[in-house]
Amino acid sequence: MNKLDTKTRAQILHMLCEGQSIRAITRVVGISKNTIAKLLSDAGSVCAEYQDQALRNLTSKRIQVDEIWSFTYAKQKNVATPKAAPEGAGDTWTWTAIDADTKLVMFWLVGGRDSEYAMGFMDDLSRRLANRVQLTNDGHRAYLEAVDGAFGGDIDYAMLIKLYGASPDSAKGRYSPAECTGIKKNPIEGSPDLANVSTSFAERQNLTMRMHMRRFTRLTNGFSKKVEAHANAVALHFMYYNFVRIHATLRMTPAMAAGVTGKLWEIADIVALIEAKEAEKQMVRGPYRKRSSDVAEL
């Protein structure tokens, strides 16, 4: 079986991270769609594993959390129509937690939007922090029980609730968003600084995700067909965002600003993680041994 060289792997991953679809990369690079999908799977797996270990004992002060919608295979209302919809088909939500100061996305979770996922999200987030923080989220009520269960009283917590009204442009089409007519800042726990109660950075990160991952783009056929591929794409994106891409305001990567790493990563460093994992698997399997039927008769 032919194996992609390091340079080609880095080129493909870079194109994926910059918003190119798999089919577009196939046409540009001349590599099969299955090969690119396999590389994305390998990259997503090692990126998720690396960041799960590296993003620990964080000294963040202000954290914003949010959820971004997408769908896998089909929209939720159409899942019952296909004869063999895969597991995980329908609405797919990506929960994100971002440091308002360093812009580091310290944790994310792909799944549903119910209280069970909220509790799992907050439990894992709380274990990554080294100190008390101020936390802000939107009006999604599943957060209330989840934050209380994960942090107890050891947090300064507030909700930012947006008030919406009819948009003057609503008559132009069904996709015209409602107009935000005001906000309410509700302290929930501790003593949150109301001046810092905001979800602006979390919402801006949602836009970054839609710009850098084709499967998040609205009104296209680039959506994820399997939830595993969706999760792998998200893990690769955050590896690129946290460690490789220089933040325009910080003039360094979020991981450098947060003290997680002391160097500027390159795409080749992500490829090195993949190759190290492949070498590890090869050592576990052991060297290839010829079967007796493979030995030519003398």
C-alpha positions in Angstrom: 0.0 0.0 0.0 1.4 3.4 -0.9 2.0 5.8 1.9 1.7 9.6 1.7 5.0 11.4 2.4 5.3 14.0 5.1 5.1 17.0 2.8 1.9 15.8 1.1 0.3 15.0 4.4 1.1 18.5 5.7 -0.3 20.1 2.5 -3.5 18.2 2.8 -4.0 19.0 6.5 -3.2 22.6 5.9 -5.9 22.8 3.2 -8.4 21.1 5.5 -7.6 23.5 8.3 -8.1 26.5 6.0 -11.6 25.5 5.0 -11.1 23.4 1.8 -13.6 20.5 1.3 -12.3 17.0 0.9 -13.5 16.9 -2.7 -11.8 20.2 -3.5 -8.5 18.8 -2.1 -9.0 15.7 -4.1 -9.1 17.7 -7.3 -6.1 20.0 -6.3 -3.7 17.3 -5.0 -4.8 14.3 -7.0 -5.3 12.1 -4.0 -8.3 9.9 -3.5 -11.2 10.9 -1.3 -10.8 7.8 0.9 -7.1 8.5 1.5 -7.8 12.1 2.6 -10.6 10.9 4.9 -8.3 8.4 6.4 -5.7 11.1 7.0 -8.3 13.3 8.6 -9.3 10.4 10.9 -5.7 9.8 12.0 -5.0 13.5 12.5 -8.2 14.1 14.5 -7.5 11.1 16.7 -4.0 12.2 17.7 -4.9 15.9 18.0 -7.7 15.0 20.4 -5.5 12.8 22.4 -2.6 15.3 22.5 -4.8 18.2 23.6 -6.6 16.2 26.2 -3.3 15.7 27.9 -1.8 19.1 27.2 -4.7 21.3 28.2 -4.6 20.7 31.9 -3.8 22.7 35.0 -4.8 25.9 33.2 -4.6 29.3 35.0 -7.4 31.0 33.2 -9.4 33.9 34.8 -12.3 34.5 32.5 -14.0 31.7 30.6 -16.8 31.9 28.1 -18.8 28.9 26.9 -21.2 28.4 24.0 -22.7 25.8 21.7 -22.7 25.9 17.9 -25.2 23.9 15.8 -24.6 21.7 12.8 -26.0 18.4 11.6 -24.7 15.0 10.6 -26.0 13.0 7.6 -29.4 14.8 7.7 -31.2 17.5 9.6 -33.1 16.2 12.6 -36.5 16.5 11.0 -35.3 14.3 8.0 -33.5 11.6 10.0 -36.6 9.2 9.9 -36.8 9.4 6.1 -33.6 7.5 5.1 -33.7 3.7 5.4 -30.3 3.3 7.0 -29.3 6.6 8.8 -26.1 6.0 10.8 -25.8 6.4 14.5 -25.5 10.0 15.5 -27.4 11.3 12.5 -29.4 14.6 13.0 -28.6 17.7 15.0 -25.0 17.8 16.2 -23.9 20.4 18.7 -20.3 21.4 19.5 -19.8 22.8 23.0 -16.7 25.1 23.4 -15.0 26.8 26.3 -12.6 29.7 25.5 -10.3 31.7 27.6 -11.3 35.4 27.2 -7.7 36.6 27.7 -5.5 34.1 25.9 -8.2 33.0 23.4 -7.3 29.4 24.1 -10.1 26.9 23.4 -9.4 24.7 26.4 -12.1 22.1 25.9 -14.9 21.1 23.5 -17.5 18.4 23.2 -19.4 17.1 20.2 -22.9 15.6 20.8 -26.4 16.7 21.9 -27.6 19.8 23.6 -29.3 18.3 26.6 -28.5 18.4 30.3 -26.4 15.2 30.1 -24.0 16.7 27.7 -24.0 19.9 29.7 -22.9 18.1 32.8 -20.2 16.1 31.0 -18.9 19.3 29.4 -18.7 21.2 32.7 -17.3 18.3 34.7 -14.4 17.9 32.3 -13.9 21.7 32.1 -13.7 22.0 35.9 -10.9 19.4 36.0 -8.7 21.3 33.6 -8.6 24.5 35.8 -6.0 25.3 38.5 -7.8 28.2 40.1 -11.2 29.9 40.6 -12.5 31.5 37.4 -15.3 33.7 36.2 -17.6 31.9 33.9 -20.2 33.3 31.4 -22.7 31.4 29.2 -25.9 32.3 27.3 -29.4 31.6 28.5 -29.3 27.8 27.9 -30.8 26.5 31.2 -29.0 23.2 31.0 -25.9 25.1 32.2 -27.4 25.9 35.6 -27.4 22.4 37.1 -24.2 21.5 35.2 -22.2 24.4 36.6 -23.5 23.8 40.1 -22.6 20.1 40.0 -19.1 20.7 38.5 -18.0 23.7 40.5 -20.3 24.0 43.5 -19.8 27.4 45.0 -16.1 27.7 43.9 -16.9 29.9 40.9 -18.0 33.4 39.9 -20.8 32.6 37.5 -23.2 34.7 35.5 -25.6 34.3 32.6 -25.9 36.6 29.6 -29.4 36.5 28.3 -30.1 38.2 24.9 -33.5 39.7 24.1 -34.7 39.4 20.5 -37.3 41.1 18.5 -38.5 41.0 14.9 -35.8 42.2 12.4 -36.7 44.9 9.9 -35.1 42.6 7.3 -37.2 39.5 8.3 -39.4 40.0 5.3 -36.5 39.5 2.9 -36.2 35.8 3.5 -36.5 32.9 6.0 -32.7 33.1 6.9 -32.8 36.7 8.1 -31.8 36.5 11.8 -33.9 38.1 14.6 -32.6 41.4 15.9 -31.0 41.6 19.4 -32.9 44.4 21.2 -31.1 44.1 24.5 -29.3 41.9 27.1 -29.6 40.9 30.7 -26.7 40.0 32.9 -27.8 37.7 35.7 -25.3 36.8 38.5 -25.9 33.2 39.5 -23.0 32.2 41.8 -20.2 34.0 43.6 -19.3 37.6 42.8 -18.9 37.9 39.0 -17.6 41.2 37.6 -20.6 42.3 35.5 -18.3 44.4 33.3 -16.7 41.1 32.2 -20.0 39.2 31.7 -19.8 38.5 27.9 -20.0 35.7 25.4 -18.5 37.8 22.5 -15.3 35.7 22.2 -17.2 32.4 22.3 -19.5 33.6 19.6 -16.6 34.9 17.5 -15.0 31.5 17.8 -18.2 30.0 16.3 -17.6 32.2 13.2 -14.0 31.0 13.1 -15.2 27.4 13.1 -17.7 28.0 10.3 -14.9 29.8 8.2 -12.3 27.1 8.8 -14.4 23.9 8.6 -16.4 23.3 5.4 -18.8 21.0 7.2 -20.1 23.9 9.4 -20.9 26.1 6.4 -24.7 26.6 6.1 -26.7 25.8 3.0 -24.2 23.5 1.3 -23.7 19.8 0.8 -20.4 19.8 2.7 -22.0 18.6 6.0 -20.6 15.6 7.9 -21.9 12.2 6.9 -20.7 10.5 10.1 -20.4 12.0 13.6 -16.9 10.4 14.0 -15.7 12.4 11.0 -17.3 15.5 12.4 -15.5 15.0 15.8 -12.1 14.4 14.0 -12.5 17.6 12.0 -13.2 19.6 15.1 -10.2 18.2 17.0 -7.9 19.0 14.0 -9.3 22.5 13.8 -8.6 23.3 17.4 -5.1 21.9 17.2 -4.5 24.2 14.3 -6.2 27.2 16.1 -4.6 26.7 19.5 -1.0 25.7 18.4 -0.4 26.7 14.8 -2.4 29.8 13.7 -1.0 33.1 15.1 -3.8 35.2 16.6 -3.9 38.6 15.1 -4.3 40.5 18.4 -2.0 38.4 20.5 0.7 38.1 17.8 1.3 34.5 19.0 -0.8 31.4 19.2 -3.4 30.9 22.0 -1.4 28.0 23.4 1.7 30.1 23.7 -0.2 32.9 25.3 -1.6 30.4 27.9 1.8 28.9 28.6 0.8 25.5 27.3 3.7 25.5 24.8 6.8 27.6 24.3 7.1 27.2 20.5 5.2 28.1 17.4 3.9 24.8 16.0 3.8 24.0 12.3 1.6 21.6 10.3 4.6 19.3 10.1 4.5 19.0 13.9 1.0 17.6 13.6 2.2 15.2 10.9 5.0 14.1 13.3 2.4 13.2 15.9 0.6 11.0 13.4 3.8 9.3 12.3 4.8 8.7 16.0 1.4 7.1 16.6 1.8 4.9 13.5 5.3 3.8 14.7 3.9 3.0 18.1 1.2 0.8 16.6 3.7 -0.9 14.4 5.8 -1.8 17.5 2.8 -3.2 19.2 2.0 -5.4 16.2 5.6 -6.5 15.8 7.5 -7.1 12.6 5.8 -8.7 9.6 6.4 -12.4 9.4 6.0 -14.4 6.2 3.6 -17.2 6.1 4.8 -20.6 4.9 2.6 -20.1 1.8 4.6 -16.9 0.9 7.9 -18.8 0.8 8.9 -19.8 -2.7 9.8 -23.5 -3.1 13.5 -24.1 -3.7 
